[in-house]
Amino acid sequence: MTAVDVIDQIKALPLPERAKVVTFVHELEASAPQVRTMEPRAFEQAVERVFDRHDELMRKLSQ
């Protein structure tokens, strides 16, 4: 079954049943783990600090 099939089946539901699907999807989204992001420049600075502090280890890992 494809997503389009599921969507078509949801569209065919009576409104009260469709509302249950919508509620389920909202609950599913709310329970999903949050993805943390960081600004690209802050990431670059963190990478530089790690490589600077662990230069010898990084050299060995690259071999």
Secondary structure, DSSP 8 states (H G I E B T S, - for coil): --HHHHHHHHHHS-HHHHHHHHHHHHHHHHHS-------HHHHHHHHHHHHHHTHHHHHHHT-
